[in-house]
Amino acid sequence: GRWAVSGTVVAVGLVAALATLTTTALPLYGALATKQSVAAAADAAALAAADVAVGRAPGSPCEVAGRVAAANGASVTACVFDGLMVTVTASRSLAGIPVSATSTAGPMATSL
């Protein structure tokens, strides 16, 4: 009877709401995962560049940062080193939108 039709309408409405929520949430999860991945690439690139800056590894800090970022699926958009401190900005595109992260690495400051 009419209760069966009402139940069907409610079920269809719930399925439609769930489908809408899912299609809205998936891109957001993808963006969050990309942001974390780019942050990890920036961290690794800054650490590698700092190793070069302090003499632990050969090469140019920013060139090494670029190679490490590329190995992690990102590109370096900025690299600045001041003494032994290196700041790297890495970026990747997600659906045409740039996602970037910045990381700084270097030796710990010691104070007496």
Secondary structure as GFF3:
##gff-version 3
##sequence-region A 1 112
A	DSSP	alpha_helix	2	53	.	.	.	ID=ss1
A	DSSP	alpha_helix	61	71	.	.	.	ID=ss2
A	DSSP	beta_strand	75	82	.	.	.	ID=ss3
A	DSSP	beta_strand	85	94	.	.	.	ID=ss4
A	DSSP	beta_strand	97	105	.	.	.	ID=ss5
###
